[in-house]
Amino acid sequence: MCDDYTKQAEDAALARRGLSRRDFAALGAGAAIAGCAGTATSAAQGGELTEQTVQITTEDGIADAFFVHPAEGAHPGIVMWPDIAGLRDAKRIMARRLAAAGYSVLCVNQYYRGGPPPMESFSEYRTPEGQARIKPLREALTPEAIVRDAKAYVTFLDSSKAVDKARGIGSNGYCMGGPFTVRTAAARPDRVGAAASLHGGGLVTDAPDSPHRLLAKTKAAYLFAIARNDDARSPGDKEALRQAADAAGVKAEIEVYDADHGWCVPDSPSYDPNAADRAWERMLALFSGL
């Protein structure tokens, strides 16, 4: 999960594009995100969006998040968990795209316990300074902390006029945020009806509360979109997820994509627009059932 193993795949992906890490860092949240911005605009359904930074009271403090939704009407709520680099422009653009498809999207700063979002682009995480900055913030995100936060985020969505309380809430997460979607579904099984893990890491572990062991405590349908290099390292995870989903009686689409870890995120070195579009369509199909 965004470790040295995936760093090797990122370096190979950049080499295929004729870029060094220095080159990609210069592009960062500029050119790479500009391409995604065009996609977000084309996805709009003809209406205006409303967006703001919101403050949410949790058991552990005050969390900040980016909340974006269609300007008119009430829509299914989505809790969006960023990847390891946190809430930044790339994630705001991804949230806008989903909102433009008809959802009220809460993209959270999972690191709020340490203050404002720590990074402006994924390339910052790949520096020694960036990884040192993230390490203690990441360690604070225990399973119990994620469950507490998830409950607060669902409560926030249900308090908003922009959220249709007659429909279920969804969750999507990238990289480290992938397993957080399952914990969100387990935290509020009465409200969370769909969860999408995009190149999520840590979905299958030996821990008693491993995300795959929580499926039986949920009522959600799932999309597990797995990176090919994650599958190469842990080929048994997809079977463990399938067995757990079948035993729990929950619907789960489980697929290994022909793309590397990080392929859905536009400021990731492994970004693959074709595979990202396929995952996007499958996520929209999942959320259409809310």
C-alpha positions in Angstrom: 0.0 0.0 0.0 2.1 2.9 -1.3 5.2 1.3 0.0 8.6 0.5 -1.7 6.9 -2.3 -3.7 4.4 0.1 -5.3 7.2 2.7 -5.7 9.0 0.4 -8.1 5.8 0.1 -10.2 5.4 3.9 -10.1 9.0 4.4 -11.3 8.4 1.9 -14.2 5.2 3.7 -15.1 7.0 7.1 -15.2 9.8 5.6 -17.3 7.2 4.4 -19.9 6.0 8.0 -20.1 9.5 9.4 -20.4 9.3 11.1 -17.1 11.5 11.2 -14.0 10.1 11.7 -10.5 11.4 15.2 -10.7 9.5 15.8 -13.9 6.3 14.3 -12.5 6.6 16.4 -9.3 6.8 19.5 -11.5 3.6 18.4 -13.2 2.1 17.4 -9.9 -1.3 18.9 -9.3 -1.0 21.0 -12.5 -1.1 19.2 -15.8 -2.1 15.8 -14.4 -5.1 17.3 -12.6 -6.0 19.5 -15.5 -6.8 16.4 -17.5 -9.0 15.1 -14.7 -10.7 18.5 -14.5 -11.8 18.3 -18.1 -13.3 14.8 -17.4 -15.1 16.2 -14.4 -16.6 19.0 -16.4 -17.7 16.6 -19.1 -19.4 14.4 -16.5 -21.7 17.2 -15.3 -25.4 16.7 -15.8 -26.1 20.3 -16.7 -26.5 21.6 -13.2 -24.4 23.8 -10.9 -22.5 22.4 -7.9 -22.2 23.9 -4.4 -19.0 23.3 -2.5 -17.6 24.3 0.9 -15.1 23.3 3.5 -17.1 22.0 6.5 -16.2 21.3 10.1 -17.5 18.1 11.7 -17.5 17.3 15.4 -16.2 13.8 16.1 -15.4 12.0 19.3 -11.7 12.9 18.8 -12.0 16.6 17.8 -13.1 18.7 14.9 -12.6 17.2 11.4 -12.5 19.3 8.3 -13.8 18.0 5.0 -14.6 19.1 1.5 -18.4 18.9 0.8 -19.7 19.2 -2.7 -23.1 18.5 -4.2 -25.6 19.6 -6.8 -26.9 23.0 -6.0 -30.5 21.8 -6.3 -32.3 18.9 -4.7 -31.3 16.1 -2.3 -29.0 13.3 -3.4 -27.4 10.1 -2.0 -24.5 10.9 0.3 -21.0 9.6 -0.2 -18.2 9.4 2.3 -15.0 9.7 0.3 -11.7 8.5 1.9 -8.5 9.8 0.2 -5.3 7.8 -0.4 -2.2 8.1 1.8 -1.4 11.7 0.6 -4.7 12.9 2.0 -7.2 15.6 1.0 -5.8 17.8 -1.8 -6.8 19.3 -5.2 -6.7 16.0 -7.0 -9.3 14.6 -4.5 -11.4 17.7 -4.6 -11.6 17.4 -8.4 -12.5 13.7 -8.1 -15.2 14.6 -5.5 -16.6 17.3 -7.9 -16.9 14.7 -10.7 -18.8 12.4 -8.5 -21.1 15.2 -7.3 -21.7 16.1 -10.9 -23.0 12.6 -11.4 -25.7 13.3 -8.8 -24.2 12.7 -5.4 -23.5 14.7 -2.2 -19.9 14.0 -1.6 -18.0 14.4 1.7 -14.3 14.1 0.9 -12.6 13.9 4.3 -9.3 15.0 5.7 -8.5 11.7 7.4 -5.5 13.3 9.1 -7.5 16.0 10.9 -6.1 15.0 14.3 -2.8 16.5 13.1 -4.3 19.7 11.6 -5.0 20.8 8.1 -4.4 18.5 5.1 -0.6 17.9 5.0 0.1 17.8 1.3 -0.8 19.5 -2.0 0.1 16.5 -4.3 1.0 12.9 -4.2 4.5 13.6 -5.2 5.1 15.2 -1.8 4.5 11.8 -0.1 7.3 10.2 -2.0 9.9 12.5 -0.4 11.6 11.5 2.8 10.1 14.6 4.4 6.6 13.8 3.2 6.7 10.2 4.5 8.0 11.4 7.9 5.1 13.9 8.0 2.5 11.3 7.2 3.9 8.5 9.5 2.5 9.7 12.9 -0.8 10.8 11.2 -1.3 7.4 9.7 -0.5 5.6 12.9 -3.3 7.5 14.6 -5.8 6.0 12.2 -6.6 2.8 14.2 -9.6 0.7 13.2 -11.4 2.1 16.2 -10.6 5.7 15.2 -11.9 5.1 11.7 -15.2 3.7 13.0 -15.7 6.7 15.3 -15.0 9.1 12.4 -17.2 7.1 10.0 -20.2 7.4 12.4 -19.6 11.2 12.6 -19.4 11.6 8.8 -22.6 9.6 8.2 -24.4 11.7 10.9 -23.2 14.9 9.1 -24.5 13.7 5.8 -27.9 12.8 7.3 -28.1 16.3 8.8 -27.7 18.0 5.4 -30.6 19.1 3.2 -28.5 18.2 0.2 -28.7 14.5 1.2 -31.7 12.3 0.4 -32.3 10.4 3.7 -34.7 8.0 1.9 -31.8 6.6 0.0 -28.7 4.8 1.3 -25.2 6.3 1.8 -22.2 5.1 -0.1 -18.5 5.2 0.5 -15.5 5.1 -1.7 -11.8 5.0 -0.8 -8.5 4.8 -2.5 -5.3 3.0 -1.4 -5.3 3.2 2.4 -8.9 4.5 2.1 -10.1 1.3 0.5 -10.5 -0.7 3.8 -12.0 2.4 5.5 -15.0 2.0 3.2 -15.7 -1.4 4.7 -15.3 -0.1 8.2 -17.7 2.7 7.3 -20.3 0.1 6.2 -19.8 -1.8 9.4 -20.0 1.3 11.5 -23.4 2.2 10.2 -25.0 -0.8 8.5 -28.4 0.8 8.8 -27.3 3.6 6.4 -24.4 2.5 4.3 -25.6 0.6 1.3 -22.6 0.5 -1.0 -18.8 0.7 -0.7 -16.1 0.9 -3.4 -12.5 0.1 -2.7 -10.2 1.3 -5.5 -6.7 -0.2 -5.3 -7.3 -0.6 -1.6 -4.6 -2.0 0.7 -5.0 -4.0 3.9 -8.4 -5.5 3.0 -7.3 -9.0 4.1 -5.1 -9.4 7.2 -4.7 -11.8 10.0 -6.3 -9.4 12.5 -9.6 -10.4 14.1 -11.1 -7.2 12.8 -9.7 -7.5 9.3 -12.0 -5.7 6.8 -12.8 -8.9 5.0 -14.1 -10.4 8.3 -16.4 -7.4 8.8 -18.5 -8.0 5.7 -21.0 -10.1 7.7 -21.6 -7.1 9.9 -22.7 -5.0 6.9 -25.6 -4.7 4.6 -23.7 -3.0 1.8 -22.9 -4.1 -1.8 -19.2 -3.8 -2.7 -16.8 -3.1 -5.5 -13.3 -4.3 -4.9 -11.1 -3.0 -7.8 -7.7 -4.6 -7.2 -4.4 -3.4 -8.7 -2.4 -6.0 -10.7 0.8 -5.5 -8.7 -1.2 -5.8 -5.4 -2.6 -9.0 -6.7 0.8 -10.3 -7.7 2.1 -9.8 -4.1 -1.0 -11.1 -2.4 -2.8 -13.4 -4.9 -5.0 -15.0 -2.3 -6.7 -11.8 -1.2 -9.3 -11.9 -4.0 -10.3 -15.4 -3.1 -10.5 -14.4 0.6 -12.7 -11.5 -0.3 -15.0 -13.7 -2.4 -15.3 -16.3 0.3 -16.1 -13.7 2.9 -18.7 -11.9 0.7 -20.4 -15.2 -0.2 -20.5 -16.3 3.4 -21.9 -13.0 4.5 -24.5 -13.0 1.7 -23.5 -9.6 0.4 -23.0 -8.6 -3.3 -19.4 -8.0 -4.3 -17.8 -7.3 -7.6 -14.2 -8.3 -7.3 -11.8 -7.7 -10.2 -8.1 -7.4 -10.8 -7.5 -4.5 -13.1 -4.7 -4.4 -15.7 -3.2 -1.4 -13.9 -0.9 -0.7 -11.0 -1.7 0.6 -7.5 -2.8 4.2 -7.7 -4.2 4.0 -11.2 -7.5 5.9 -10.4 -5.8 9.0 -8.9 -4.7 11.7 -11.5 -1.7 12.9 -9.5 -0.4 9.4 -8.9 2.6 8.3 -11.0 0.6 5.1 -11.9 -2.5 7.0 -13.1 -4.1 5.1 -16.0 -7.0 7.0 -17.5 -8.5 4.0 -19.4 -8.5 1.8 -16.3 -9.6 4.7 -14.2 -12.6 5.3 -16.5 -13.6 1.6 -16.2 -13.4 1.7 -12.4 -15.4 4.9 -12.5 -18.2 3.3 -14.5 -18.3 0.3 -12.2 -18.5 2.6 -9.1 -21.4 4.5 -10.6 -23.2 1.3 -11.3 -22.7 0.3 -7.7 -23.9 3.6 -6.3 -26.9 3.6 -8.6 -28.4 1.0 -6.3 -28.4 3.3 -3.3 
